[in-house]
Amino acid sequence: SSENVLVSKDEKSGIATVRMNNPPVNSLNTALLLSLRSCFEELEKDKSCRALILTSNKPKVFCAGLDILELYQKSPDYVGQFWEKVQDMWLSLYGSRLVTMAAINGHSPAGGCLLSLACDYRIMAEGNFVIGLNETQLDLVAPFWLRQMMVDAIGYRQAEMALMVGALYPSNKALQLGLVDKLVPIEDVQTVAEEEVKNWLKIPDQARAITKMASRKPLLDELRKRKQEDIQTFRDETTRESVQLSIQQYLDKLKAKK
Ligand code: CO8
């Protein structure tokens, strides 16, 4: 895989660590989405691979979500094609036969939270880091499959509230909600993820993978069936003038923070 994604695999255990490496904040642009997808698909095909740990090569930011510039002042066709890359990346991760562990070593808003939710288990760094689906703050609407993962993780009422107000939670609150499964000091995230994966690997792969698929197949099938409709919705919504204005204001706010 190319260098916006760094993969290292321990041959003995079959555990691959996938490090997002798209400075400064691992925003999901077209190139990173394509690399992640091809990396997930390669590991999926690799018979000796049993698990993947998804993390950031740059501690303090796991992933800043979709690259907002990919959504700003682009043609509807471009935005539609971009969205399909998000869908395909998600399908390959959420539908993976591997044990998938999110080692969230920093901030994880929006698309970062999407990546985390697509994994089987989430370990997050303690401290002043946030995670959540803040889409509505940008005047964006989380698609049904992202919403469903949130409902599945934290329950209907909490997900409904979180999504409406676009909440970003500090890691301790995220743990309380069940949005993440474990909190550890940032320097321990990777080692604890490896330990946790090893526990999961004590379970026979086949039964675990079939059970996982039984649980995830309905949502995977639903997106596969409604893919074009989902692309069209995203494309039409995102390119609306009022939404473009909101995105512009959000970008200005990000810059002004300095
Ligand atoms: N896209 C593009 N550029 C970004 C993004 C982003 N998502 N996030 C940050 N940047 C840029 C900043 O503007 C800044 O640029 P510059 O250096 O030119 O000023 C640079 O990256 C570094 O950012 P910060 O200085 O803010 O870095 P910090 O380490 O201080 O903070 C954070 C890191 C916390 C990640 C912070 O950058 C942040 O909050 N970013 C925005 C996160 C966000 O709201 N993302 C939402 C993206 S939309 C999305 O993912 C939707 C998911 C799917 C739903 C579908 C909807 C329909």
Residues whose N, C-alpha, C, O or C-beta is under 5 A from the ligand:
A	BS01	CO8	P24 V25 S27 V61 A64 G65 L66 D67 I68 L69 H107 P109 A110 G111 E135 L140 V141 A142 P143 L254 K255
